[in-house]
């Protein structure tokens, strides 16, 4: 690794984030771009990203591990919906097996990055051990996820100061929290809430899931028996590929079918839930959302554990907006009182791309909301900057791996042509600019004004189909609407 002074390292590719996307990007660079140097900067002290941050009871994947896992090191268990600690161990083991762990600098928080048109590289400002240092790189690759690690979304309700119990946010779960023999109210009905509720109910006296409105929830076996059979009869690589494609194609089929016939899909989901709950259970009240299937992400419950907990009497559901906190719990606008010793605010994430890093070009700040995403992996007018942006309707890592391989393809294309700078440029004719995410979920709607846009035609559409993406990114033109230069000259911003 070249070093130009004691304060500044210079490398080819700087990866930000040592979660699943970052480890995947590192593997692809070291195998497909072997002449490139790279380093991963990780703000935390451990590998794993999301799977190291979240420690609340029962934390698990909401996608199957055969598509969430790395294609170059397939998930080797028939447990398809895995616990968070198992996923973190898997990510760490993968990094160790391929020597990626030796390229990670922990406790390094990236706070800003400036592109110099004159010098043709990024200067990255990094905080470490209370000091700020600089690292220069030719290419900057953001693999830092899509939400704020330092803060979760937390509404404030009237009367909170009167509540005599404890209020907890899942993103910062207290290690010493004891819920045994306590009544617990979990505010929310998303992936975190439906994971927490049955896990807490195993120890608590009673748990109530308090939801402003219902969410589509689908039960799925935690173990994939077909995967288990394939893993026993095929080599690991062949089994992993077969299982992965089985699940990819099934997911695409189900997604397309539900979008074409959302009413029938909603009816099927309600029927599935009805079969798992008592005949007189108010399905329409608690499990019939007002929106179409896949207008928001579906929630997955392994082996129907949420419904099992409801049947047992350990869990109940209260639907309605919260009017206020009371000394003993919550009061809904419906008049219903929910008693609680502990309230868990599973109220969502704060969506934040690029890890909150402030980008600038020649000292001028980059406003992401004014940019358009190119091929789901670069920003218009921003040179030599890549981002890992996953799917909303499938496993995040599926898209992360497609992106990482496309980045390597582009880097090799640049080397072949002697290019040093690549910058996506929106055509002069312009095009319609659309929201980058179409979900109606609150966390998405709150963030849209600050996020980059997508265009109305390729290569400016953020794709949501793995099969099409994989083919296009591997065989389609890699330089469409991309300006490449052979020297460090100023770029249009």
N, C-alpha and C positions, 0 to 999 in steps of 0.2 A: 504494500500500500504506500503510495507516494505521500510525502509529508512536506508541505512548503514552509511551515514555520511551527514553532512549539504550540501555537494556539489554534492552528487550522489544519485539519486533515483534508485531503482531496481524494475522492473516489469516483468511480463511474456511476454507480446506481445507489442512491440512498433510499432505503425502504423505511417507512414510518409505521411501526406497529408490529408486534410479535404475536398476533393472534393467528387464526387459521389463514386469513388472507395473506398476511405477511410471510408466514412460513411457506405457503404455496408459491408466492412470488419468488422467494429466495431459491426454492428448489428449481423452479423453471429457469431462472437466470443462470444458476451454476451448472445446469445440464444443457441448456440450449444456447447460452451465450458465455461459453467457458472462458473467453478472454476478458470478460468484464469483471471488475472488482465490485463488491457490494458490501454494505453494512446495514444491519437493522437497528434502528433506534427505538427503544421501548421505554415509555415513561414509568411503567410499573417495575416491580422487582422480580416478576416471574413471567414465564411464557403463558399464553392462553387467552389473552384478551377478555372477551365476554365471560369465558368459562373459568377465568381466575377471579374476575370482579364479583360476579354474583354468587353469594353463599347462602341464600335463603333456603329453607327446608324444601327438599324435593326438586330443586332446580335441575332441569333436563332439557334436552333438545325438543324443538317443536317441528323438526323435520327428521326424516329417517337418516340414520348414520351412513347408509350406503351412498347417498347423494351428498350429504353434508361432509363426509370424510374425504380424504385426499385420494384421487384416482391412482396416484403412483404408490400409495401404501393403503390398500383397501381396509376398511373396517372388518375385523376378523371374528366378530361375534354374531350370533343370531338375534341378540338383543338390538332391536332396531331403534327404539326410543331410549337413549342412554342418559344416565345421570351426569350432572355437570362435572363432578370430580373425575369420572371415567373419561370424559371428553378431554378435559385438561391434561390428564395423563397421556392420552393418545397423541395430543398435539406435541407435548414435551418429548415423548418417546420418538416421534417422527423427526423432530428437530435434531435430537441427539443422534439418531441412526444415520442421518445424512450430513452430519457435521455442521448443520446450520446454527446450532446453539453457540458455536465458537465465534460466530459473526454478529452476535447480539450484544448491544451495549445497553444494559439495564439502567433504570433511573435517569434516562436522558429524555427530557421533555422538549419537543420541538415547539418553539413559540412563534417563529416567523421565518420566512424564506424570501429572498429577493433575487430575481433574475437580472443578470447584467448582460445587456445586448453587446456591450463592448467586449467583455471577457468571454461570453458564450457559456456561462455556467451559473448555477444557483449558489448563493451563500446562505447557509442555513444557521439560524440562531438557536442554540440549544442550552437549556438549563440543566446543570448537573452538580450535585453537592453544593448548592447555594451559589454557584458561579455560572456565568454565561460564557460559552465558547462558540467558535465558528467552525462549520464544516462546509467545504465546497464540494459540489458534485455536478456532473454533466446532466444527470437525469434524477428527478425526484419522483418517488412512487409512494403515494398515500394509500396505506392499507390499514387505516386506523378506525374502520367501522363507520357507523352511521348515527351514533348518538353520543351525548355528553356523558363521559365517565364520571365527572366531578359533581354532577347534579341531576336529579331525576325530576320529572314533572310532578309538582305538588301543589294542588289548589289549596286555598285557605277558606275554611268554613266559619260561619258565625258560631260563637259559643265554644270554640276549641279550648279557650282558657278555663272554661268551667269543667271540662272533662277531667275526671279524677283518675283515669287510667293512663296507659302509655300509648303513644302514637309512634308507629314504626314505618319507614319506607323500605321496600324490599331491596333496593339498590345498595342500602347501607345497613344490612341486617346485623343486629347486635349478637355477638357470639354467645353471650351469657343469657339471652332471652329465654325464659322458661314459660311455656304456655300450658303446662300440665295443670289440669283442673281449673283452667281459666275459660271464660267465654271470649271468643274472638270475632271481630267483624273485619272482613276483607273487602275494602272498597275497590271495585273494578270487576270486569268480566273478560279481560283479555288473557293472553297466554300466561302471564305471571300469576294472575288471580286463580285461574283454573288449575295451575300447578300447585300453588300454595294451599288452597282450601283442603283437598283430601289429605295432604301431608300434615297440616296442622291438626286436622280432625283426628288423626291417629293418637294424639296426645292430649288435645284440649278437651274441655267438658263439652263444648259445642262451638261450631263455626258457622257464621252467616256470611254468605257472599252477597254484598250489597251492590247492585248494579243500577246505573241510571237507565240503561236500556239493554235488552238481550244481545247476545253474540251468537253467531253460528258455531256450534261445537260438535265435533265429530269424534267418535270413539274408534280406536284402531288398536290391534294387538301390539303389545310391547315387543313381542318376539316374532320374527319373520321365519316361519317354518320352511318355506321354499328356500330362503337364503341359507338356513342351516343345512339343508340337504345339499345344495350346491357347494357349500364350503367343505363338506365332507368328501365329496366325490371329485372335485376339481382342484387344481393348483390355486394358490391364493390369488394370483393375478387374474386368471381366467374366471374364477368365481366372482371376484370383485367386479369385473367388467360386466359379466352377465347380470348380476344382481342390480348393478347401477343402472344399466339400460332398461331392465324390467321396470324399475321404479320411476325412471325418467319418463318412459313412454306412458306408463299408467297415470302419472301425475298430469302430463300434458293432455291425455285423453279426458281425464275427469275434469280438468280445468275448462277445456274447450266445451265440453258437454254442459257443464253448469252455466257457463256464460251464454250458451245458445238457448238453454231452457231453464232459466233461473227459478221459475215458479215450481217446476217439477223437482228441481234440485232441493229447493227449500222444503217441499212436501216430503221428499225422501229423508232429509235430515231430521225433520220433526218426527217422522215415523220411527226412525232408528232410536231416537231419544225416548219416545213413548214406550217402546218395547223394553226399555231398561228401567222405567220408573213405574210406580203404581198407576193403575188404570185411571184413577181420579186426579192425578197430578195435573196442575194447571200449566200445561205445555205452552199454550198460547200466551200466557202472561209472562212466563219466565224464560222461554227458549224460542221465541218467534221474533227475530229482529225486524225492524221497519225498513231495512235496506235489502238489496239483492245479494245473493251469494257471490262472494269475491269482490264486492264493493269495498270490503275490508278483509284482512287476512283471516282465514279460518283458524279456529282453535282446535288443537288436537289433544285428546285425553287418552293415554295408554290404558288398554284393557277397561275403558269406561270407568276409571277410578273415581271420578267426580260423581257419577251417577250411583255407583256402589255406596259412596259415602252418604248421599242423599237418602237412599233406600234404608240405610242403617239407622237413620234418625240423628246422626252426629252432625249433619250439615243441612242447612236450609238456605233458601234464596229469597232475598227481598228486592223487589224491583221498584224503582222510583228515585227521583232526584233527592239529594240530601237537603233538608231545610236548615238543619243546624245540629251541632253537637249538644248533648245534654250532659249533666254530671255523670250519668250512668251509661252513656252510649250515644246513639244517633236517633234523630227524628226525621222521617221522610216527608215529602210534600203530600204523600198519600195519607199521612197521619199515623203510619206504622212506626212503632218504637222498636229499636234494635238495641238490646242490652249488650254491653261489651266491657270487659276488663282491659282488653288490648284492641286497638284499631290499627289495621295494616293498610296503608295507602298504596295499593297496587294500581296507581292512577296513570302510569305510563312513563315514557322516556321523553327527553328533550332531543329532538333530532338535530344532529350537528355533523355535517360532512367535513372531511379533511382534518379531523381531530381538533378543530378550532384554530388551526395554523393560519396566521395572516400572511397571505401571499402578496407580493408586489413585483412589479416589472420596472426596472430602472428607477426604483424608489417610489413609484406610483402604486398605491394600493389596488388590489384586484377585488372588485365587487362580484362575488359569485352569482348574484341574482341577475347580472347583466350578461352572463356568459351562457353558451349553449354547449351541451355535452356532445362530443364527437365519438361515435362508435361505443358509447357507454364507458369510455376510458380516458378521455382528454377533455380539456376546456378550450373553447374557441379563444384564439388570441393569446394563449398561455403556452410558451415554448417548453418542450422537454419535461412536461409534467403529466404523470399518469395517476389515475385513481381507480381503486377497486370498488366497484359498485355492483352489488348483488341483485338477485331476483326478489320480487315481492310475492310471487306466486309459486316459488320453489325454493330449494336450498340455496342459501347465499353463496356457498362455496362453488357451486356449479358454475356460476358466472365469474367468480373470482379466478378460477382456473382458466377459463376461456380467455379472460382478460390478460392474465399473466403470460400465456402462450402467445397471444397477439402482440403484446409488448415486445417479447423476444423476437418475434418475426419482424417487427418494425425496426428494432435495433440492428438486426442482421441485414435488413434491407438498406439501412442507412450506411452501415459499414461497407457493404458492397459498392455503394455509389459514392463513398467518400463524404457523406453528409455528416454534419455535427449538430444541426438544429432542425427540429421539426415542430411546426405550429399549425394546428387546425385553423382554417379561415372560413368563416361563413361566406357563401357566394354573394357577390355584389347585388344580385337580384333579390336577395332576402328570402325569407320564408316565414311561415307562421310559427310563433313560439308558444309552446304548450307546457303545462306543468310536468315536471320530471317524474312525478309519482301520481297516479290517478286515484289512489285510495281516499275514501272519505273519513278515515280514522282521524281522531282529534290531533294526535301527535304529528300527523302528516300535514293537516290543514294549518296548524299553528306555525309550521316551519316553511311552508311554500313561498312566502314572500322573500325569504332569505336564500332560497336554493337556486341553483342554475336551472335553466329551462332545457327542454328537448325540442327538436324541430319537427316539421311535418313530413319530412322525407329522409331517406337514408343519405349519408351515414350519420344523420343527426337524431335519429329516433333511438331511445333507450329500449333495447329489445327485451322481450319477456318469453322467449322460446328457446330452450337450450339446443334443440336439434338444429334449428335454423341458424342460430348464433354460431354454433360450433363449425358448421359448414362455411358460413360467410366469413368468419374470422380466420379460418384456415386457408380457404381457397379464393375468396373474393379479393378485390383490390385493397391493398393496405395503405395506399397513398391518396385515396379519393378526398378531395377538398383539403389536402394536407400540403402545406408549404414547407419544402426542405431546402436548406442552404448548406454550402460547403465551407462557410466561414461564419464567424460571429458578427453578423450585421444586425442592425436594428430590425425589429419585427413590428408589424401593425398591431396596435392594441385598441 
